[in-house]
Amino acid sequence: MALNQKDLRIKKLWEKGIRSIGEIARKVGYGGAMEEGVRRVEEGLKRLGIKK
């Protein structure tokens, strides 16, 4: 499965110990649309197999 750059960034932040989905969304670059960003981070975590 090919991961996009934002998924790789989510994985890197998760491995650094950041568990707040809102904070990950902001750092990945979804800052202006936080609601949408949180949803996309959750989808990314599912694709990475971190969360179900």
N, C-alpha and C positions, 0 to 999 in steps of 0.2 A: 504494500500500500504506500503510495507516494504521499508524503506530508507536505503541506505548504509551509511557507516561512513563519506564519503566525502560529501554526501548530507547534513548530519547533521551538519558537520563543516561549509558548505556554509551557512546554515540557521543561525547558531550561529554568524558568521561574519556579515551577513546581518543585524541581529537584533542589533549588536553592532554599526551599522551605517556605515559600510564600503560598499560603493556603486560602487567602481571601480572593474570591472570584472577582469581586469588584476591583481590587487592587491589580490583579493580573490583567483584567480588561483595560484598565487605564494605562498600564505599562506597555501592553502590546500595541496600543494605538486606537482603541475604541472609545476614547475619552469623551467625545462629543455626544455619542449615543450610548449612554451607559446601559440602558435596558437591553438594547440590541447586542451590545458588547458582552454583557453577562451571558446572554443566551448563546452567543457564538463561542465564548470560552467554555461553557458547559458542553457544547457539541464537540469542541476540540478535545476536551478531556475524555469524552466518550470514545472518540476516534483513536486516541492514544492508549485507551484501555486502562486509564487511571480511575475513572468513575463510571458507575453503571447508571 
